[in-house]
Amino acid sequence: MAKRVNEIIIFVFVALFSKAIGAKPYWRTRWPIDRVSNECLTWQLAVEANNVRGWRIVPAHCLSHIEAYMTGGQYEQDVNYIVEQIESYVSELVVGEDGMDAWVLDIDDTCLSNVIYYKKKKYGCEPYDPMAFKAWATKGECPAIPGVLGLFSKLVDHGFKVFLITGRDEETLAPSTIANLHDQGFIGYERLFFRSPAYKGKSAVVYKSEIRKQIMEEGYRIWGNVGDQWTDLQGDCLGNRTFKLPNPMYCVP
């Protein structure tokens, strides 16, 4: 009992002394020099954890933060780290002899990068412009994301059937997208799915769920699913594991 009383007295003394000298709790003893950057880091973390949903634009005061993240090396490092985790998982899998082991990959900002385009859109600080993006995608100049291209090649070499599922419009963007993927080295995938007229008006979750269901109904086993949007990784028939790549520039509802 005496020991417990002494502990309480010591705790109260420390608390009163800390208050007297203006000390902050240990988790608030250090503020970053750039408070705005700190707020943007918090916003970005909330976005990547899917705690902020349906957001439309990047906060204007976070422009320099997102630009630095996307172009300063941290984004590439984060992607490469996730790819390493995927490759570690893949190394534990045994591909069957029936040729029915599959992976699903998204395209935009998963296989192909749109950072060049979004630079002109202030890295997502401006509202989504469907006509401008269509014009960009039609050029077929999206560079491959190196880490994912390497992953794609390893999956194909290991005998997995890779299915690409994109929200791009089939009627207007299929030819340029196919050529773009080929030019960037994405050769050997099993099938590429575009958003056809049958899926017009359906959400990304519903559309991609139905495509994955179709793949599984054909007898394929989906071992992994990779995308930069949470809507790539939600819904039905997700596969054995999902992997989220970072993308703080836009949100597909």
Protein Blocks (a to p, Z undefined) as FASTA:
>chain_A
ZZmmmmmmmmmmmmmmmmmnopacfklmbccfblmlmmmmmmmmmmmnopaghiabdcfk
lmmmmmmmmmnommmmmmmmmmmmmmmmmmmpccdfkopaccdddfehplpccklmmmmn
onopaccdfklmmmmmmnopaccdfklmmmmmmmmmnopacddddfbdfklmmmmmmmmm
mmnopahifbdcdddfklgoiafklmmmmmmmmmmmnopacfbdcdfbfklmgcehkbjb
dcddddfkbccZZ
